[in-house]
Amino acid sequence: MPQVDSYKQGTPCWVDLSSSDVEASKAFYGDLFGWELDAMDAGNGMTYYMAKLQDRYVAGMMQQMPDMATAGAPSYWANYLAVDSVDEAAERATAAGGNILFPPDSVPNGSGRMFFAADPTGAQIGFWEAGSHHGAGLVNEPGTVVWSELQTNDVPKAVAFYESVTGCSSETAAAGDLQEYTQFVVGGKSVAGAMKQPMEGMPPFWMTYFNVADVNESVAKAVELGAQVFAPAFDVPGVGRMAVLGDPAGAAFSVMAGESN
């Protein structure tokens, strides 16, 4: 079902953009996906923008933290996994070889609690304990998240970490043109993927896929709005059509239309 009101532990539940130019990002994604953006106080003089479709929140974005901007950090989409307790998950993450980047803390207005970590291969990931905000309320619809995928140089090492922290399981098999593709499984359902980093020299990261009705049309529109094309539209047998783009602030994301679209 595209409408979601809760997430099981280990399931990707939210994405947000840390942008070097949040005003440009707001305009870009608003035009590309039809998002409406609600401004919310994030404390310390920062504003967090909640993107809405069909009256449900689907993603977030904010201006880069000043220290990140000073350090020249790139814009990026962050993925969050649902957990029942961020404090307990942070302990498990450390025990499993992860590096805590932002310790467990509460988000203003009772939205929830979160922490950020780097898995043992270096990919950054957020963990979210729901309060009043459980995560994306709409998924798998045009303009919303349809898939999250870890791209890393050591899939087994990374997968072991996520299994230890969240209790998820995994399955590895051929998929499309890949001989090996790993899927994270929660409650018998595939919730995310993991694959060997396709480009040498790229740091491990989580890729965010947004659903679109037509990949070619969405790529053309994104380019008109100032996007870069990192990987032109291509077909994955048994999966669908997709493309990899960079938004005007430089953040990478993918657009995807399943074969049933």
C-alpha positions as CSV (number, residue, x, y, z in Angstrom):
1,M,0.0,0.0,0.0
2,P,1.4,3.4,-0.8
3,Q,0.1,5.0,2.4
4,V,2.2,4.0,5.4
5,D,1.4,4.7,9.1
6,S,4.2,2.8,10.8
7,Y,7.5,1.0,10.1
8,K,9.0,-2.2,11.4
9,Q,12.6,-2.0,12.8
10,G,15.1,-2.2,10.0
11,T,12.9,-0.7,7.3
12,P,14.0,2.5,5.5
13,C,11.5,5.0,6.8
14,W,12.7,8.5,5.8
15,V,15.0,10.4,3.5
16,D,16.2,14.0,3.8
17,L,18.5,16.3,1.8
18,S,21.4,18.2,3.3
19,S,21.8,20.9,0.6
20,S,24.5,23.5,0.0
21,D,21.7,25.7,-1.5
22,V,18.3,24.8,0.0
23,E,16.4,27.5,-1.8
24,A,17.6,26.0,-5.2
25,S,16.7,22.5,-3.9
26,K,13.3,23.5,-2.8
27,A,12.5,25.0,-6.3
28,F,14.0,22.0,-8.1
29,Y,12.2,19.2,-6.3
30,G,9.0,21.3,-6.1
31,D,9.0,21.6,-9.8
32,L,10.2,18.0,-10.6
33,F,8.0,16.1,-8.1
34,G,5.2,18.5,-7.3
35,W,6.2,18.7,-3.7
36,E,4.7,21.3,-1.3
37,L,7.2,22.3,1.4
38,D,6.3,23.1,5.0
39,A,8.9,25.1,7.0
40,M,9.6,23.9,10.6
41,D,11.9,25.2,13.2
42,A,14.9,22.9,13.6
43,G,16.6,24.9,16.4
44,N,19.8,26.8,16.3
45,G,18.4,29.2,13.7
46,M,18.0,26.3,11.2
47,T,14.8,25.5,9.3
48,Y,13.7,22.0,8.2
49,Y,11.4,21.7,5.2
50,M,8.9,18.8,5.1
51,A,7.9,17.8,1.5
52,K,4.3,16.9,1.1
53,L,2.3,15.0,-1.6
54,Q,-1.3,14.0,-1.3
55,D,-1.4,15.7,2.1
56,R,1.3,13.3,3.5
57,Y,4.9,14.0,4.2
58,V,7.3,12.1,1.9
59,A,10.8,13.6,2.5
60,G,12.7,16.4,4.2
61,M,15.5,18.9,3.4
62,M,17.5,21.6,5.0
63,Q,20.5,23.9,4.5
64,Q,23.8,22.3,5.2
65,M,25.1,22.8,8.8
66,P,27.6,25.6,8.8
67,D,30.5,23.4,9.8
68,M,29.7,21.0,6.9
69,A,29.6,23.9,4.4
70,T,33.0,25.2,5.7
71,A,34.5,21.8,5.3
72,G,33.3,21.6,1.7
73,A,31.0,18.7,2.3
74,P,28.8,17.8,-0.7
75,S,25.1,17.9,-0.7
76,Y,23.6,14.5,-0.2
77,W,20.4,12.5,0.4
78,A,20.4,10.7,3.8
79,N,18.5,7.5,4.4
80,Y,17.0,6.5,7.8
81,L,16.2,3.1,9.1
82,A,13.4,2.6,11.7
83,V,14.4,1.3,15.1
84,D,12.5,0.7,18.3
85,S,15.1,2.5,20.4
86,V,17.9,4.6,19.1
87,D,19.8,4.3,22.4
88,E,19.9,0.5,22.1
89,A,20.6,0.6,18.4
90,A,23.5,2.9,18.9
91,E,25.0,0.5,21.4
92,R,24.6,-2.4,18.9
93,A,26.0,-0.2,16.1
94,T,29.2,0.4,18.1
95,A,29.5,-3.2,19.0
96,A,29.1,-4.2,15.3
97,G,32.0,-2.0,14.2
98,G,30.1,1.2,13.3
99,N,31.2,4.7,14.0
100,I,28.7,7.0,15.7
101,L,28.8,10.4,13.8
102,F,25.9,12.1,15.7
103,P,24.8,10.6,19.0
104,P,21.2,9.8,19.9
105,D,19.3,12.9,20.4
106,S,15.7,14.1,20.4
107,V,14.2,16.1,17.5
108,P,12.2,19.2,18.5
109,N,8.4,19.0,19.0
110,G,8.4,15.3,19.9
111,S,8.9,14.2,16.3
112,G,11.2,11.4,17.4
113,R,14.8,10.5,18.3
114,M,17.7,9.8,15.9
115,F,21.4,9.2,15.5
116,F,23.8,8.9,12.6
117,A,26.5,6.3,12.1
118,A,28.9,5.2,9.5
119,D,28.8,1.4,8.9
120,P,32.1,-0.5,8.9
121,T,32.5,0.1,5.2
122,G,32.1,3.9,5.6
123,A,28.5,4.4,4.3
124,Q,26.6,6.9,6.4
125,I,23.1,6.0,7.6
126,G,20.5,7.5,10.0
127,F,18.4,5.6,12.5
128,W,15.0,6.9,13.5
129,E,12.9,6.2,16.6
130,A,9.4,7.5,15.9
131,G,7.6,9.9,18.1
132,S,4.8,11.9,16.4
133,H,6.6,11.5,13.1
134,H,6.9,7.9,12.0
135,G,8.5,8.6,8.6
136,A,7.2,8.9,5.1
137,G,3.5,8.7,4.9
138,L,3.4,7.9,1.2
139,V,5.8,5.7,-0.8
140,N,6.0,3.9,-4.2
141,E,4.0,6.7,-5.9
142,P,5.3,9.2,-8.4
143,G,7.4,11.8,-6.5
144,T,8.0,9.5,-3.5
145,V,10.7,7.1,-2.4
146,V,10.4,3.7,-4.0
147,W,13.7,2.0,-3.0
148,S,16.9,2.6,-0.9
149,E,20.1,0.9,-1.9
150,L,23.5,0.6,-0.2
151,Q,26.4,0.8,-2.7
152,T,29.6,-0.3,-1.0
153,N,33.0,-2.0,-1.6
154,D,32.3,-4.8,0.9
155,V,28.7,-6.0,0.8
156,P,29.0,-8.9,3.2
157,K,30.7,-6.8,5.8
158,A,28.1,-4.0,5.6
159,V,25.2,-6.5,5.6
160,A,26.4,-8.1,8.8
161,F,26.4,-4.7,10.4
162,Y,22.8,-3.9,9.5
163,E,21.7,-7.4,10.5
164,S,23.3,-6.9,13.9
165,V,21.9,-3.5,14.5
166,T,18.3,-4.0,13.3
167,G,17.7,-7.7,13.3
168,C,16.9,-7.8,9.6
169,S,17.9,-10.7,7.4
170,S,19.2,-10.8,3.9
171,E,19.0,-12.7,0.7
172,T,21.5,-12.6,-2.2
173,A,20.7,-13.7,-5.7
174,A,21.1,-12.6,-9.3
175,A,19.0,-9.6,-10.3
176,G,18.8,-7.9,-13.7
177,D,22.3,-7.8,-15.1
178,L,24.0,-8.4,-11.8
179,Q,25.2,-11.8,-10.7
180,E,24.8,-10.8,-7.1
181,Y,22.3,-8.4,-5.5
182,T,21.5,-8.5,-1.8
183,Q,18.1,-7.6,-0.4
184,F,17.5,-6.7,3.2
185,V,14.4,-8.5,4.5
186,V,12.1,-7.5,7.4
187,G,9.0,-9.5,8.3
188,G,9.4,-11.6,5.1
189,K,9.4,-8.5,2.9
190,S,12.3,-7.0,0.9
191,V,12.8,-3.5,2.1
192,A,16.1,-2.3,0.7
193,G,19.1,-3.5,-1.4
194,A,22.8,-3.7,-1.4
195,M,25.3,-4.0,-4.2
196,K,29.0,-3.7,-5.0
197,Q,29.9,-0.1,-5.7
198,P,29.6,0.1,-9.5
199,M,32.3,2.9,-9.9
200,E,35.8,2.6,-8.7
201,G,36.9,5.3,-6.3
202,M,33.4,6.2,-5.2
203,P,32.9,6.2,-1.4
204,P,30.2,3.8,-0.1
205,F,26.8,5.5,0.3
206,W,23.0,4.9,0.3
207,M,21.3,5.7,-3.0
208,T,17.7,7.1,-2.9
209,Y,15.3,6.1,-5.7
210,F,12.2,8.2,-6.4
211,N,9.3,6.7,-8.3
212,V,8.3,8.5,-11.5
213,A,5.7,7.7,-14.1
214,D,8.1,8.0,-17.1
215,V,11.9,8.0,-16.6
216,N,12.7,9.7,-20.0
217,E,10.3,12.5,-19.3
218,S,11.5,13.0,-15.8
219,V,15.1,13.1,-16.9
220,A,14.4,15.7,-19.5
221,K,12.5,17.8,-17.1
222,A,15.2,17.5,-14.4
223,V,17.8,18.6,-16.9
224,E,15.7,21.6,-17.8
225,L,15.6,22.5,-14.1
226,G,19.4,22.3,-13.8
227,A,20.2,18.7,-13.0
228,Q,23.2,16.7,-14.2
229,V,22.8,13.2,-15.7
230,F,25.2,10.8,-14.0
231,A,23.8,7.7,-15.7
232,P,21.4,8.1,-18.7
233,A,18.1,6.1,-18.6
234,F,18.6,2.4,-18.8
235,D,16.5,-0.8,-18.4
236,V,17.1,-3.4,-15.7
237,P,15.4,-6.7,-16.8
238,G,12.7,-7.8,-14.3
239,V,12.9,-4.5,-12.4
240,G,12.2,-1.5,-14.6
241,R,13.8,1.6,-16.1
242,M,15.9,4.1,-14.1
243,A,18.5,6.9,-14.4
244,V,20.9,8.5,-12.0
245,L,20.9,12.3,-11.6
246,G,22.6,15.1,-9.7
247,D,20.4,17.9,-8.5
248,P,21.5,21.6,-8.9
249,A,23.2,21.4,-5.5
250,G,25.1,18.3,-6.5
251,A,23.2,15.6,-4.6
252,A,22.9,12.3,-6.3
253,F,19.6,10.5,-6.6
254,S,17.9,8.1,-8.9
255,V,14.5,8.1,-10.7
256,M,12.8,4.8,-11.4
257,A,9.7,3.4,-13.1
258,G,8.9,-0.2,-12.4
259,E,8.0,-2.6,-15.2
260,S,4.4,-2.5,-14.1
261,N,4.3,1.4,-14.4
